[in-house]
Amino acid sequence: MRTAIEQSISPSEWDFINDLSALPEDKDVIIDFLLQRLQQSQIYTWVGSLLLTLNPNNEVSTSNLYNSSEFDKHVNTSEASPHIFAIAAKAHYNLIKEIGQTSQVIIISGETGTGKTFNAYKCLDFLSNINKKSVQLSQGDCAFNIMLRITDACHLISTFTTACTEKNEVSSRHGQLIKLHYKSGIISGATINSFLLERSRVTRGANNFQIFYMIFGMSSAELESFYLSKDKYYDILNITDYNKRKYFEESFQDTLKALDALDFKLHQKSDIFQVLALLIHMGNIKFKEDDEICVIDFNNNKSKEAMKNICDLSSLTEESIIELLTTILINPQSIWRKHTSYHRHLITIDACRNRLHSIIRHMYDLLFHWILNHANKTLSLKQQYSQWLGILDIFGFECFTKNGIEQLCVNYANERIQQYFIKTYVENNCNNLQEEGLVESCVVPLHTINLYKERLNIIEENLFLTLSDVCQSPIVIDTSTIIQLACKNLHDTQKKFLRVKEENFVIEHYSRPVAYSIDDLMSKNTDKVPNEISLIFSASKNKFLRSLINFGEEQYLHIVKASTTKKTMLAKLKYNMDTLIKELSKCDLHYVRCVKPNRSINNEWDRKDFQKQLACIGIFDALPLAKCKYPFRLSYQDFCCRYFRKPTEHRKLATSKYLINSSEQKVHITNKDDTVVKITLHQELTNSNTSDENDVFVASFISQNNNEISYSNIVIENEDNENIGTNEDLNKTYSENNNEYENNWMKILGVLEKDKVVAIEMDSSLLFYRNRILSRRWLAAIPIRMHTRTTCMTKSHVLPRSVLPQGLQDCLIERI
């Protein structure tokens, strides 16, 4: 039985297709096409100007996709085959040539485990190599050092933000925007922005961040200085055999090298590891209830030892630690008692444990952002930049067996990015096509666009606001009331986006429905950090801990001042995403969509899951646009500012038109008074090609009608040259002998097949032929699309190194 792709496209045609817009809008055809490309190690495919990448997942070898020859191919050629390098090259070119917005951003998105971070680093490698080739000799060492530091910074940050999950052994648990700062076309610095760090993972008790396991790559003596041992069990790490973490131990040396490259001093590295050890020991603290209050369980040997180690590492007294973990500082707001404060004991084990975990998470978050701030100071060199090229790597959509506020944060961030893609790429381009009269109606149904807006509005206005209000309320509100408030005023059509099922809020995301535990959302949304932490640690003799607490107060002060509603986790999440979207709106965006084809139980491709992934990342929504939208837009004002007329050389076009004997006889019969033996036309042709090889250009064309052949010989020559070729010469070449006719016919076809432009004279028109395209003007170096119909050729979205087609390059020159 033939597959869908075999029925619609022959194998010979398929081999030359690398764009989904060339295929019919049949989902089975698209899936067959992509899976066959995957089997041939072709993991990248165009969808118009978007890039679709498949995670090979060790199915095929991709070792040759990122070598030096592939790099040179995308740097030096004007025709860009689908590749992550092509996206990076286009963004870099637009930045250097100041095309569009001042800054460019590559947005890489997809579900977890689809290869987003991998492709982000490949973009970074490509841009690094371009930078090496672009700098002047005197700047070479400096530029090389900058790129090495950027690479080391990315590696260092990944160790603090990467962890193992159910679906991905190396999953990035934060979003990051890498900004490469450009000055005079050269990378002169960088800034890395991190947002939505999943800090709750620190206290989850399993699959913690990589850095916690890497530090056990220290020598035994170094571990003992932090009171750590490979023979002991630590609650927040949840492993007993550290030899199983050999990969992390080997990576520890790379982490030390990255710290050195980013100018971390010896004592600063020691301080970092000391804080990490402090958090590990804090995770071993146990509590017990005693006389209606909760206290630390000193009868537990592990808890007792942990307390001793915490006091030594933090340079705090045991009484201070006990006070911080088991009591709450009460500051009355009454004007009569405004100078009175007292401590109230916590009475449950859960309350003390939640307080402990909140402190551990907060301390880790402070440490990570302090390291990130130090790295950014080293990378930016304290200079100001107006141009930057960004790489946005946001964690993928998640749906696990049990989902809580961490998954809601991740999926909400993906909702915002997806909705922004639909708005900026799909909706805006549809509107542009309609305004210019190129389509009668929107090529993407309006209800599809409106669904994204309505879903996001319900998540923010109903769920987020309700949870934030309830969590900040001094009154305890039960679950049934929370459900009633969240689902209030929802119409029947809106209830499909937000509903309740078995103590879970079920959100119908753009990807799939996800059930979130209401108890988890309520307990973690507050994420209140004890105010006493500043008071306690300010009395510490550990200078680094004091500076870390002060750093945290400075970093988060502007968020607290902005609005009191941003005290909850979800409110801060929305604030961060609003800030990110605002920054993206000032940039030109280049989209990379990642998917991962999976095998089913019987080892066959799971086509249903594959199709669902393609639909969720917007491929099927973008496909109609890819078939008809313009690949490049430039305002008249920008066009006139950037280009002016190029000096041209005028040449004459000498055309000799010949008729073979049978045609000549017919002319005699038809018009005896006007016998056509030889016709010579002189026309003016403007041509900017002035190299020696183009001084004389010969092309041939034949037409056959009722076994009669006319032959045109067209010569572009200098003005003082004479026409070449005579009627007698041609008649000698073309006899009426069938064998000779056949041979000469093949010779002329051979000329047409060469990679040269063929000029064709038809009546009073002069056409140029190349690559299956006829044009009235000089043709582009590649078949670039100049219209928006479904008959557009494949690869026509490809942007040459100049944004102008060849015809305009012949008469315009870019201003320097």
DRENBANU-780361 format. One line per field, with one value per residue (C-alpha): x, y negated, z. Coordinates in steps of 0.5 Angstrom, whole numbers, always signed. Layout:
DRENBANU-780361
east = [X;...]
north = [Y;...]
up = [Z;...]
END
This chain:
DRENBANU-780361
east = [+0;+3;+4;+0;+7;+8;+1;+2;+9;+14;+21;+25;+21;+21;+28;+29;+23;+25;+19;+13;+9;+11;+7;-1;-4;-5;-3;-1;+3;+6;+8;+10;+15;+18;+19;+22;+27;+29;+31;+36;+38;+35;+32;+31;+25;+23;+16;+16;+21;+20;+25;+22;+27;+26;+30;+33;+33;+39;+35;+40;+47;+47;+55;+56;+50;+55;+62;+66;+64;+56;+58;+62;+56;+51;+56;+58;+52;+46;+41;+40;+38;+34;+39;+39;+45;+41;+36;+42;+46;+39;+39;+46;+45;+39;+43;+49;+45;+40;+34;+28;+28;+35;+35;+34;+31;+31;+26;+26;+20;+17;+15;+20;+26;+25;+32;+31;+37;+41;+39;+40;+48;+49;+46;+51;+57;+55;+55;+61;+65;+62;+65;+72;+72;+69;+74;+80;+87;+88;+82;+82;+85;+80;+74;+76;+76;+69;+66;+70;+67;+60;+61;+63;+58;+52;+56;+56;+49;+46;+49;+45;+39;+39;+36;+33;+25;+20;+21;+28;+34;+38;+32;+33;+29;+29;+28;+34;+35;+42;+44;+50;+52;+55;+59;+61;+59;+63;+61;+64;+60;+54;+48;+44;+37;+34;+27;+22;+27;+24;+27;+22;+26;+31;+27;+23;+27;+29;+32;+35;+39;+46;+51;+49;+51;+57;+60;+61;+67;+71;+77;+75;+79;+75;+68;+70;+72;+64;+62;+60;+61;+60;+58;+52;+45;+42;+34;+34;+39;+36;+41;+46;+51;+54;+58;+52;+53;+60;+58;+56;+63;+67;+63;+65;+72;+69;+65;+71;+74;+68;+68;+76;+74;+69;+74;+71;+76;+78;+75;+68;+68;+69;+63;+59;+60;+60;+53;+51;+53;+49;+43;+44;+45;+39;+35;+36;+33;+27;+22;+17;+11;+12;+7;+3;+9;+14;+21;+27;+28;+35;+34;+34;+42;+42;+38;+43;+49;+46;+44;+52;+54;+49;+52;+59;+58;+53;+57;+50;+48;+44;+39;+38;+37;+32;+28;+29;+26;+20;+18;+14;+16;+10;+10;+3;+0;-4;-1;-2;+3;+7;+14;+12;+14;+14;+15;+10;+11;+9;+5;+5;+11;+8;+8;+16;+18;+14;+18;+25;+24;+22;+28;+32;+29;+30;+37;+39;+35;+39;+46;+44;+42;+49;+53;+49;+50;+57;+58;+54;+59;+64;+61;+58;+65;+61;+59;+53;+50;+44;+44;+44;+42;+38;+37;+31;+31;+24;+23;+18;+10;+10;+4;+6;+2;+2;+2;+3;+4;+11;+8;+3;+8;+12;+5;+3;+10;+9;+2;+4;+10;+5;+0;+5;+7;+0;-1;+5;+6;-1;-5;-1;+1;-6;-8;-3;-5;-12;-10;-6;-11;-7;-13;-20;-21;-16;-12;-12;-19;-21;-24;-17;-14;-19;-18;-11;-14;-20;-16;-10;-15;-19;-13;-10;-17;-20;-15;-9;-13;-17;-11;-7;-13;-14;-7;-6;-13;-12;-18;-18;-22;-24;-23;-30;-30;-24;-27;-33;-29;-25;-31;-35;-38;-36;-40;-42;-37;-31;-32;-28;-22;-23;-26;-26;-25;-23;-20;-16;-17;-17;-14;-15;-8;-7;-3;-7;-11;-7;-10;-7;-8;-11;-8;-1;-3;-5;+0;+6;+3;+5;+12;+13;+20;+20;+22;+27;+32;+35;+35;+38;+43;+45;+48;+52;+60;+60;+61;+59;+52;+51;+52;+48;+42;+43;+44;+37;+34;+36;+34;+27;+26;+23;+18;+15;+15;+11;+5;+3;-1;+6;+8;+5;+9;+3;+3;+11;+10;+6;+10;+16;+12;+10;+17;+19;+14;+15;+22;+21;+16;+22;+25;+25;+23;+26;+22;+25;+20;+22;+19;+21;+18;+17;+16;+10;+10;+10;+16;+13;+12;+7;+4;-2;+3;+7;+1;-1;+6;+6;-1;+1;+7;+3;+6;-1;-3;+3;+3;-3;+1;+8;+4;+2;+6;+11;+18;+21;+18;+21;+18;+18;+22;+27;+28;+30;+34;+38;+39;+41;+42;+48;+52;+50;+54;+49;+50;+46;+43;+44;+39;+39;+33;+34;+29;+30;+28;+21;+19;+23;+18;+12;+14;+15;+8;+4;+7;+11;+13;+16;+21;+24;+31;+35;+32;+36;+34;+38;+35;+38;+39;+42;+46;+51;+55;+62;+66;+70;+66;+60;+62;+60;+54;+51;+44;+40;+33;+29;+21;+18;+11;+8;+15;+18;+24;+26;+33;+35;+42;+42;+49;+50;+56;+60;+57;+63;+62;+58;+53;+55;+52;+49;+43;+48;+52;+45;+42;+49;+48;+40;+39;+32;+36;+32;+39;+42;+36;+36;+43;+42;+36;+40;+46;+41;+37;+44;+45;+39;+40;+47;+46;+46;+41;+37;+35;+28;+25;+18;+14;+16;+18;+24;+24;+30;+30;+33;+31;+25;+23;+21;+22;+22;+28;+34;+33;+35;+41;+36;+28;+26;+18;+15;+8;+3;+0;-1;+3;+10;+16;+19;+25;+22;+22;+30;+33;+40;+45;+42;+35;+34;+33;+38;+34;+34;+41;+43;+41;+41;+47;+46;+49;+55]
north = [+0;-7;-12;-19;-22;-17;-19;-26;-27;-23;-21;-25;-31;-30;-30;-37;-39;-42;-47;-44;-50;-46;-40;-40;-41;-34;-32;-25;-28;-32;-27;-22;-27;-29;-22;-20;-27;-24;-17;-21;-25;-31;-34;-41;-43;-50;-52;-59;-63;-59;-53;-46;-42;-34;-31;-25;-22;-17;-15;-17;-20;-28;-29;-32;-37;-42;-41;-47;-45;-46;-53;-55;-53;-58;-63;-64;-62;-66;-60;-58;-50;-49;-49;-52;-56;-59;-62;-65;-67;-71;-74;-76;-79;-83;-86;-88;-91;-94;-91;-92;-93;-95;-88;-81;-75;-68;-64;-57;-53;-46;-41;-39;-34;-36;-39;-47;-48;-44;-48;-55;-53;-51;-58;-61;-56;-59;-66;-65;-63;-68;-73;-70;-71;-78;-81;-85;-82;-87;-85;-78;-75;-80;-78;-70;-71;-74;-68;-63;-67;-67;-59;-58;-63;-58;-52;-55;-57;-50;-47;-51;-50;-43;-37;-30;-30;-24;-26;-29;-27;-34;-39;-46;-48;-56;-60;-65;-70;-70;-77;-78;-85;-88;-94;-96;-89;-85;-81;-86;-83;-79;-79;-73;-74;-68;-68;-63;-59;-53;-54;-49;-43;-44;-42;-36;-31;-28;-30;-36;-41;-38;-43;-39;-32;-36;-38;-31;-31;-34;-31;-27;-33;-38;-35;-34;-42;-43;-37;-33;-25;-21;-15;-19;-20;-27;-28;-34;-29;-23;-18;-14;-11;-17;-13;-13;-20;-20;-24;-30;-29;-29;-36;-39;-40;-44;-48;-50;-52;-56;-60;-61;-64;-69;-72;-68;-69;-63;-65;-67;-59;-57;-61;-58;-51;-53;-56;-49;-45;-49;-48;-41;-40;-44;-39;-34;-38;-34;-37;-34;-37;-38;-41;-44;-47;-45;-44;-41;-34;-33;-26;-25;-24;-26;-32;-34;-33;-37;-43;-43;-43;-49;-53;-52;-54;-60;-63;-63;-61;-55;-59;-64;-58;-55;-62;-62;-56;-55;-62;-67;-75;-79;-86;-89;-94;-98;-105;-104;-98;-100;-99;-92;-86;-79;-71;-66;-59;-55;-49;-44;-40;-42;-49;-49;-44;-49;-55;-51;-49;-57;-59;-54;-56;-63;-62;-58;-63;-69;-65;-63;-70;-73;-68;-70;-78;-77;-73;-79;-84;-80;-79;-86;-90;-95;-98;-100;-97;-99;-93;-86;-79;-75;-67;-66;-58;-57;-51;-46;-45;-40;-35;-29;-24;-30;-37;-43;-50;-49;-46;-51;-57;-53;-52;-59;-62;-57;-60;-67;-65;-61;-67;-72;-68;-67;-75;-77;-72;-69;-75;-81;-77;-76;-83;-85;-81;-83;-91;-90;-86;-80;-75;-76;-73;-71;-65;-63;-62;-68;-63;-60;-66;-68;-62;-63;-70;-68;-62;-67;-72;-66;-64;-71;-74;-68;-63;-68;-73;-69;-65;-71;-74;-68;-67;-74;-74;-74;-69;-62;-60;-53;-49;-50;-57;-58;-54;-58;-64;-62;-59;-65;-69;-63;-62;-55;-56;-59;-53;-48;-52;-52;-47;-43;-35;-31;-37;-39;-45;-43;-48;-46;-49;-50;-43;-39;-39;-39;-38;-42;-40;-46;-44;-45;-51;-54;-52;-54;-60;-65;-62;-67;-68;-70;-77;-75;-72;-79;-80;-73;-73;-80;-78;-73;-73;-70;-76;-73;-71;-78;-80;-75;-77;-85;-83;-80;-86;-90;-86;-84;-91;-94;-88;-89;-97;-96;-93;-89;-84;-81;-78;-71;-67;-67;-75;-75;-70;-74;-81;-77;-75;-82;-84;-79;-80;-88;-87;-82;-87;-92;-86;-82;-75;-69;-63;-55;-50;-44;-37;-30;-24;-18;-11;-7;+0;+4;+0;-4;-12;-15;-19;-21;-24;-27;-30;-33;-36;-39;-42;-45;-49;-52;-49;-48;-55;-58;-53;-57;-63;-60;-59;-66;-71;-76;-73;-80;-87;-94;-101;-106;-110;-105;-103;-110;-111;-105;-105;-109;-108;-104;-107;-103;-101;-101;-96;-94;-88;-85;-80;-75;-71;-66;-61;-54;-53;-50;-56;-61;-58;-59;-66;-67;-64;-68;-75;-75;-82;-82;-76;-75;-72;-75;-80;-84;-88;-93;-95;-98;-93;-96;-91;-92;-86;-89;-83;-80;-74;-78;-82;-77;-73;-68;-64;-60;-58;-54;-53;-47;-48;-43;-40;-47;-50;-57;-59;-65;-67;-73;-76;-82;-85;-92;-97;-97;-89;-87;-82;-75;-69;-69;-65;-61;-59;-57;-53;-49;-47;-45;-41;-37;-31;-27;-25;-31;-35;-30;-31;-39;-39;-35;-40;-46;-43;-42;-49;-50;-46;-50;-54;-60;-65;-64;-70;-69;-73;-72;-77;-84;-82;-80;-74;-71;-64;-61;-55;-54;-62;-67;-74;-80;-83;-80;-74;-73;-69;-64;-64;-69;-70;-76;-75;-71;-66;-58;-57;-60;-56;-52;-55;-62;-65;-64;-71;-72;-76;-82;-83;-85;-81;-80;-85;-91;-89;-91;-98;-99;-100;-100;-106;-105]
up = [+0;-2;+3;+3;+1;-5;-8;-8;-9;-13;-10;-15;-13;-6;-5;-7;-2;+5;+6;+8;+4;-2;+1;+0;+7;+9;+16;+14;+8;+12;+18;+12;+9;+16;+18;+12;+12;+20;+17;+12;+18;+16;+22;+20;+15;+13;+15;+11;+15;+21;+23;+25;+28;+30;+36;+33;+40;+37;+32;+27;+27;+26;+27;+20;+21;+25;+23;+19;+12;+15;+18;+12;+8;+11;+12;+5;+1;-1;-1;+6;+7;+13;+19;+26;+23;+18;+23;+27;+20;+18;+25;+25;+18;+20;+26;+22;+16;+21;+18;+22;+29;+33;+36;+34;+38;+36;+40;+41;+44;+44;+49;+55;+52;+45;+44;+45;+50;+45;+39;+43;+44;+37;+35;+40;+37;+30;+32;+36;+30;+26;+31;+30;+23;+23;+28;+26;+27;+33;+36;+35;+42;+46;+42;+43;+50;+50;+47;+51;+57;+55;+53;+60;+63;+60;+62;+70;+70;+67;+73;+78;+73;+70;+73;+72;+71;+69;+61;+61;+64;+63;+63;+64;+70;+68;+62;+60;+55;+52;+50;+45;+45;+39;+37;+30;+28;+33;+40;+45;+51;+53;+59;+61;+64;+68;+70;+73;+76;+79;+86;+89;+86;+92;+97;+93;+96;+89;+83;+85;+81;+78;+82;+89;+86;+83;+89;+91;+86;+91;+94;+101;+105;+101;+103;+110;+111;+109;+114;+108;+106;+100;+106;+108;+106;+105;+105;+99;+95;+96;+94;+97;+92;+89;+85;+80;+79;+76;+70;+75;+79;+72;+71;+77;+74;+68;+73;+77;+70;+69;+75;+74;+67;+70;+75;+81;+87;+91;+97;+93;+90;+97;+99;+94;+96;+103;+102;+98;+104;+109;+105;+104;+112;+113;+109;+115;+120;+123;+128;+133;+137;+144;+149;+144;+140;+135;+136;+133;+134;+138;+140;+132;+131;+124;+126;+132;+127;+122;+127;+129;+122;+120;+126;+124;+117;+118;+124;+128;+135;+136;+139;+133;+128;+133;+133;+126;+124;+130;+131;+128;+129;+130;+129;+131;+126;+132;+133;+140;+140;+134;+138;+141;+138;+140;+138;+137;+137;+131;+133;+128;+124;+117;+119;+121;+115;+110;+114;+113;+106;+104;+107;+103;+97;+98;+100;+94;+89;+92;+91;+84;+82;+86;+81;+75;+77;+78;+71;+68;+70;+68;+61;+60;+61;+64;+57;+54;+48;+44;+39;+41;+39;+44;+44;+48;+51;+55;+58;+55;+56;+62;+64;+69;+74;+79;+77;+82;+82;+78;+72;+72;+72;+66;+62;+63;+61;+55;+54;+54;+48;+44;+44;+43;+37;+34;+35;+32;+27;+25;+26;+24;+18;+16;+17;+13;+7;+8;+8;+2;-2;-3;+0;+1;+8;+14;+11;+19;+22;+27;+32;+32;+34;+39;+43;+45;+47;+51;+54;+57;+60;+64;+67;+69;+71;+74;+77;+78;+81;+85;+88;+89;+93;+97;+99;+102;+106;+113;+113;+112;+106;+104;+98;+96;+96;+92;+87;+87;+86;+81;+76;+77;+71;+67;+61;+58;+52;+57;+62;+57;+59;+66;+70;+77;+77;+84;+88;+82;+77;+70;+65;+57;+55;+48;+48;+52;+59;+65;+72;+78;+85;+89;+95;+92;+89;+95;+99;+95;+92;+98;+98;+104;+106;+113;+115;+120;+116;+115;+122;+124;+118;+119;+126;+123;+123;+116;+111;+105;+108;+110;+103;+100;+104;+103;+95;+95;+99;+93;+87;+89;+92;+86;+85;+92;+91;+84;+87;+93;+89;+87;+93;+91;+86;+81;+81;+80;+75;+71;+72;+70;+63;+62;+63;+58;+53;+53;+51;+46;+43;+41;+37;+31;+32;+29;+31;+32;+34;+37;+37;+38;+35;+39;+38;+41;+44;+38;+36;+31;+30;+34;+29;+33;+38;+33;+30;+36;+38;+31;+32;+39;+37;+31;+25;+22;+24;+21;+14;+10;+12;+9;+3;+1;+6;+4;+6;+7;+9;+8;+9;+3;+8;+10;+3;+0;+6;+5;-2;-8;-16;-18;-23;-30;-36;-42;-48;-54;-55;-62;-64;-70;-72;-77;-80;-83;-90;-89;-85;-90;-96;-92;-91;-98;-99;-94;-96;-102;-102;-95;-95;-89;-89;-83;-78;-74;-68;-64;-57;-51;-45;-38;-35;-29;-30;-32;-31;-37;-37;-38;-44;-49;-47;-52;-51;-55;-56;-60;-61;-65;-68;-73;-74;-76;-72;-71;-68;-64;-63;-58;-56;-51;-53;-53;-58;-63;-64;-70;-70;-71;-75;-82;-85;-89;-83;-80;-86;-86;-79;-79;-85;-86;-85;-79;-76;-76;-74;-68;-66;-66;-62;-57;-57;-56;-51;-47;-48;-44;-39;-37;-31;-35;-36;-43;-47;-51;-56;-57;-62;-59;-52;-49;-43;-39;-37;-31;-26;-29;-29;-34;-33;-36;-32;-30;-26;-18;-16;-13;-14;-9;-8;-11;-10;-5;-9;-8;-14;-11;-12;-6;-3;-4;+3;+3;+4;+0;+4;+1;+2;-5;-11;-16;-21;-16;-14;-21;-21;-13;-8;-1;+3;+7]
END
